[in-house]
Amino acid sequence: MTDIGTDLETSIWQLTALQLCSSPDPAENLQQIAALLQQIPADRPQLVALPEGALCFAGADGANLAIAEPLAEQHSVEGPLQQQLSQLARQHQVYLLVGTLPTQSADPTRFSASTLLFGPDGALLADYQKMHLFDADVSDQTASYRESSATMPGNKVTVADLGLLKAGLAICYDVRFPGLFQLLRQQGMNLLCLPSAFTTVTGAAHWHTLLRARAIETQCFLLAPAQTGTHANGRQTYGHSLIIDPWGQVLADAGTLPGLISVRIDLNEVTGVRSKMPLAAHNQFTCDQIKSERL
Ligand SMILES: O=C(O)CNC(=O)[C@H](CS)NC(=O)CCC(=O)C(=O)O
């Protein structure tokens, strides 16, 4: 096992996505996560990513707000859930991306859907708050999704700097707004992390196509852990956690059962694809307008 934290100038990483069928109970979900972490490959450095809603999913109204924790300054960790996740990252000596954890927002009636990245030393290295909220009507068991009623949208674009690996952070419904990914690409992203909980209906119609398109147009690896199965309130999620390369090839697809997928990648492939087809240099559109409206 490579000693982590000392040599991040490696282009070789192990990417792992845990696919979960999360319940509303954080303790139960933490147990499921801890059990799956026992099965990850020995290779390091390794980035292990959990889906959206990993700790609390499909609960009663207010369930996420009730467990929302403060978000501390970077490198420190606040709240019992963050402490347990930080401990898991330390115990397994991995970078652990927690798809979303509810964190407190400026509005006491709404939480932020935060992606948190812990390092192998347990430190909180980066965070991102979901920007695009899923207010949509889908013809499924839930019929009507109104994420914005309980969630405060974020406005910060985040690329986490892990040596040669530059991880751009986005969440689920964000994938439908390609402007965000152009910005992340401009800010140096070579791996797109997209923790998700797609519906089965929209997943079957759009999931693979949207994700492959984002990988192809940004010329990035893509790591997308997903929720799967039928959850406590009857909601159904699509599964099919994916790992995709910068040419758009699906390297691993988790299917529909809980479990994990893991792939060893070489970040030099990104440079290779980009040098043969320099999309960034050919692009006639800049991100300045999107950026000034957003930030
Ligand atoms: O609600 C939670 O606990 C966690 N959040 C989610 O599950 C979110 C909001 S309902 N789901 C999506 O964004 C699905 C998007 C989607 O399915 C699509 O874009 O087609």
The ligand as an SDF file (V2000), in Angstrom:
LIG
                    3D

 20 19  0  0  0  0  0  0  0  0999 V2000
  -33.7770   14.3270   -1.5980 O   0  0  0  0  0  0  0  0  0  0  0  0
  -32.7560   13.9030   -1.0730 C   0  0  0  0  0  0  0  0  0  0  0  0
  -32.7010   13.4060    0.0600 O   0  0  0  0  0  0  0  0  0  0  0  0
  -31.4800   13.9870   -1.8350 C   0  0  0  0  0  0  0  0  0  0  0  0
  -31.6450   14.6990   -3.0550 N   0  0  0  0  0  0  0  0  0  0  0  0
  -32.1350   14.1500   -4.1600 C   0  0  0  0  0  0  0  0  0  0  0  0
  -32.4920   12.9930   -4.2080 O   0  0  0  0  0  0  0  0  0  0  0  0
  -32.2350   15.0520   -5.3590 C   0  0  0  0  0  0  0  0  0  0  0  0
  -33.3260   16.0620   -5.1350 C   0  0  0  0  0  0  0  0  0  0  0  0
  -34.9310   15.3550   -4.9570 S   0  0  0  0  0  0  0  0  0  0  0  0
  -32.4510   14.2920   -6.5540 N   0  0  0  0  0  0  0  0  0  0  0  0
  -32.1490   14.7650   -7.7370 C   0  0  0  0  0  0  0  0  0  0  0  0
  -31.5960   15.8490   -7.9030 O   0  0  0  0  0  0  0  0  0  0  0  0
  -32.5510   13.8610   -8.8990 C   0  0  0  0  0  0  0  0  0  0  0  0
  -32.3210   14.4920  -10.2340 C   0  0  0  0  0  0  0  0  0  0  0  0
  -32.8650   13.6540  -11.3310 C   0  0  0  0  0  0  0  0  0  0  0  0
  -33.3430   12.5530  -11.1290 O   0  0  0  0  0  0  0  0  0  0  0  0
  -32.7990   14.1690  -12.7050 C   0  0  0  0  0  0  0  0  0  0  0  0
  -32.1510   15.2010  -12.9640 O   0  0  0  0  0  0  0  0  0  0  0  0
  -33.4300   13.5510  -13.5650 O   0  0  0  0  0  0  0  0  0  0  0  0
  1  2  2  0
  2  3  1  0
  2  4  1  0
  4  5  1  0
  5  6  1  0
  6  7  2  0
  6  8  1  0
  8  9  1  0
  8 11  1  0
  9 10  1  0
 11 12  1  0
 12 13  2  0
 12 14  1  0
 14 15  1  0
 15 16  1  0
 16 17  2  0
 16 18  1  0
 18 19  2  0
 18 20  1  0
M  END
$$$$
